[in-house]
């Protein structure tokens, strides 16, 4: 299921597939709580991960321009990991500076 994304399936086809899968999931022997969890999981639209988007963008470039972006893609996973560390506050050395910047952003 990891390769199944809305970006790769026609929108109308995706709706029909999703409806059919949810209908079949209702027939599964499960508790009401489990059925609700299954329904929530199946009603979300699969998204491309950031790394997949970057790789697709690099591969869509004309061949003569592709060399440099493909070299950047090699380090993309590490860049995404670092970005997530920063966003979730694991790479912040001084929280005091963070509060100052947050106040500054709210004033503007």
ChimeraX attribute file (.defattr): number of C-alpha atoms within 10 A of each C-alpha:
attribute: neighborCount
match mode: 1-to-1
recipient: residues
	/A:1	5
	/A:2	7
	/A:3	8
	/A:4	12
	/A:5	14
	/A:6	15
	/A:7	12
	/A:8	10
	/A:9	12
	/A:10	10
	/A:11	11
	/A:12	8
	/A:13	11
	/A:14	17
	/A:15	15
	/A:16	10
	/A:17	13
	/A:18	15
	/A:19	14
	/A:20	11
	/A:21	14
	/A:22	17
	/A:23	12
	/A:24	10
	/A:25	15
	/A:26	14
	/A:27	9
	/A:28	11
	/A:29	9
	/A:30	12
	/A:31	9
	/A:32	10
	/A:33	9
	/A:34	12
	/A:35	17
	/A:36	13
	/A:37	11
	/A:38	16
	/A:39	16
	/A:40	11
	/A:41	12
	/A:42	15
	/A:43	13
	/A:44	9
	/A:45	13
	/A:46	15
	/A:47	13
	/A:48	17
	/A:49	8
	/A:50	12
	/A:51	14
	/A:52	14
	/A:53	12
	/A:54	18
	/A:55	16
	/A:56	13
	/A:57	14
	/A:58	20
	/A:59	16
	/A:60	11
	/A:61	13
	/A:62	9
	/A:63	9
	/A:64	7
	/A:65	12
	/A:66	14
	/A:67	13
	/A:68	10
	/A:69	15
	/A:70	17
	/A:71	11
	/A:72	14
	/A:73	19
	/A:74	11
	/A:75	10
	/A:76	17
	/A:77	15
	/A:78	11
	/A:79	14
	/A:80	13
	/A:81	11
	/A:82	14
	/A:83	13
	/A:84	13
	/A:85	13
	/A:86	12
	/A:87	11
	/A:88	10
	/A:89	12
	/A:90	10
	/A:91	12
	/A:92	13
	/A:93	9
	/A:94	8
	/A:95	10
	/A:96	10
	/A:97	11
	/A:98	13
	/A:99	11
	/A:100	10
	/A:101	12
	/A:102	11
	/A:103	11
	/A:104	10
	/A:105	9
	/A:106	7
	/A:107	7
	/A:108	5
